[in-house]
Amino acid sequence: MTFKIHEAVAILSRTPIIISALLDGISDEWLMNDEGENTWSPYEILGHLIHGEKTDWIPRATIILSEKADKTFIPFDRFAQLNEQNKKPIHDLIDHFKALRKENLQTLHSFNLDAQDLLKKGIHPELGSVNLTQLLSTWVVHDLGHLSQMTRVMAKQYKNEVGVWHAYLGILQS
């Protein structure tokens, strides 16, 4: 599949809805458990997505589209959500994520991107030169990866309880 902005937005606009349906109203046991040391819970994954909405996708797209000579991105702290001391209710985090995503998609729409814009480049501090298509494609895949991660983490909470069906449940094999 070749990148198309409307196809990307179709996924990006659904992520908050999926997260809300999956996490809103469930127990802390589902929300706070992870897969073990150095892994994230669904709650922490949502915190990571919120941090990305604030500091990653649209800020980096803005740098790429700017007229500035230096198009180097500010490094993204992939673990910033782990430093948060506030434990907000999940519903508040979901609402915050929904609002940020809505605002970011409105900003993306306001860019009125054309084929030339999608080829414009910025500088990732670790990866080097990247274009806007790559950034926006990564945003989509990042969402899908973390949705998968959330469901995998949740599924593994019952890995012992499924008994002999473990062999048929690929999500428990990873």
C-alpha positions in Angstrom: 0.0 0.0 0.0 1.3 3.4 -1.0 1.0 6.3 1.5 -2.1 8.3 1.2 -2.9 11.1 3.7 -6.6 10.2 3.9 -5.8 6.5 4.6 -3.4 7.6 7.3 -6.0 9.9 8.9 -8.5 7.1 8.8 -6.3 5.1 11.2 -5.1 8.0 13.3 -8.7 9.3 13.9 -9.8 5.8 15.1 -7.0 5.2 17.7 -8.6 7.2 20.5 -12.0 5.5 19.9 -10.3 2.1 20.1 -8.4 3.0 23.2 -11.5 4.3 24.9 -13.5 1.2 24.0 -10.7 -1.0 25.3 -9.6 0.8 28.5 -12.4 3.1 29.8 -14.2 1.6 32.8 -12.0 -1.5 33.3 -10.3 -2.3 36.6 -6.8 -1.1 37.6 -5.7 -4.7 37.4 -6.2 -4.7 33.7 -4.8 -1.2 33.3 -1.7 -1.3 35.5 -0.3 -4.9 35.0 2.5 -5.3 32.5 4.5 -8.2 31.0 7.3 -8.0 33.6 10.5 -6.0 34.1 11.1 -3.2 31.6 7.6 -3.5 30.0 4.7 -1.1 30.0 1.1 -1.5 31.2 -1.8 -0.2 29.1 -1.9 2.8 31.3 1.8 3.6 30.6 1.3 3.0 26.9 -1.5 5.6 26.8 0.8 8.0 28.7 3.4 7.4 26.0 0.9 8.1 23.2 -0.1 11.3 25.0 3.5 12.4 25.2 3.9 11.8 21.5 0.9 13.9 20.7 2.4 16.8 22.5 6.0 16.5 21.4 6.5 14.3 18.4 4.3 14.0 15.3 3.0 17.5 14.6 5.9 19.4 16.1 8.2 17.4 13.8 5.9 17.9 10.8 6.0 21.6 11.6 9.8 21.6 11.5 9.8 19.8 8.2 7.4 22.2 6.6 9.1 25.3 8.1 11.4 27.6 6.2 14.1 27.2 8.9 17.5 26.2 7.8 18.1 23.8 10.7 15.4 21.1 10.5 16.8 19.0 13.3 14.1 17.5 15.5 14.2 17.8 19.3 14.9 14.4 20.7 11.8 12.5 21.8 11.8 11.0 25.3 10.2 7.6 24.7 10.0 7.0 28.5 8.7 10.4 29.7 5.4 8.8 30.8 7.3 6.7 33.4 8.5 9.9 35.1 5.0 11.2 35.7 4.2 11.3 39.4 0.5 12.0 38.8 -1.7 9.0 38.5 -4.7 10.4 36.8 -7.9 8.4 36.3 -7.9 6.5 33.0 -11.0 8.3 31.8 -9.2 11.7 32.2 -6.2 10.3 30.2 -8.4 9.0 27.5 -10.2 12.4 27.2 -6.9 14.2 27.1 -5.6 11.9 24.4 -8.8 12.3 22.3 -8.5 16.1 22.6 -4.9 16.2 21.6 -5.4 13.8 18.7 -8.3 15.9 17.4 -6.3 19.0 17.6 -3.3 17.4 15.9 -5.4 16.0 13.1 -7.0 19.5 12.6 -3.5 20.9 12.4 -2.4 18.2 9.9 -5.5 19.1 7.8 -4.6 22.8 8.0 -1.2 22.1 6.4 -3.0 21.4 3.0 -0.3 19.0 2.1 0.6 18.3 -1.5 2.9 15.7 -3.1 5.9 18.1 -2.8 5.3 18.7 0.9 5.4 15.0 1.6 8.9 14.8 0.2 10.3 17.6 2.4 12.8 16.5 4.9 13.8 17.0 8.5 16.7 15.5 10.5 16.0 12.9 13.2 18.6 13.1 15.9 19.4 9.4 15.7 18.2 8.3 12.3 19.3 11.2 10.1 17.3 12.5 7.1 13.6 11.6 7.0 10.8 12.9 4.9 7.2 13.9 5.8 5.7 10.8 4.3 8.0 8.6 6.5 7.1 10.6 9.6 3.4 10.4 9.0 3.6 6.7 8.0 5.5 6.1 11.2 2.8 7.9 13.2 0.2 5.4 11.9 2.4 2.3 12.4 3.3 3.6 15.9 -0.4 3.8 16.8 -1.1 0.3 15.5 2.0 -1.1 17.3 0.9 0.3 20.6 -2.7 -0.9 20.1 -1.3 -4.4 19.5 1.0 -4.0 22.5 -2.0 -3.0 24.8 -4.0 -6.1 23.8 -1.0 -8.4 24.1 -0.2 -7.1 27.6 -3.8 -7.6 28.6 -4.0 -11.1 27.0 -1.0 -12.2 28.9 -2.7 -11.5 32.2 -4.6 -14.8 31.5 -1.8 -16.8 30.0 -1.9 -19.3 32.8 -5.6 -19.4 33.1 -6.2 -20.5 29.4 -4.7 -23.9 30.1 -4.2 -26.2 27.2 -5.5 -23.5 24.7 -2.2 -21.7 25.2 -0.9 -23.6 22.1 -3.6 -22.1 19.9 -3.3 -18.5 21.1 -0.5 -16.8 19.1 -0.8 -13.6 21.1 0.5 -15.5 24.1 3.5 -16.8 22.2 5.2 -13.4 21.7 
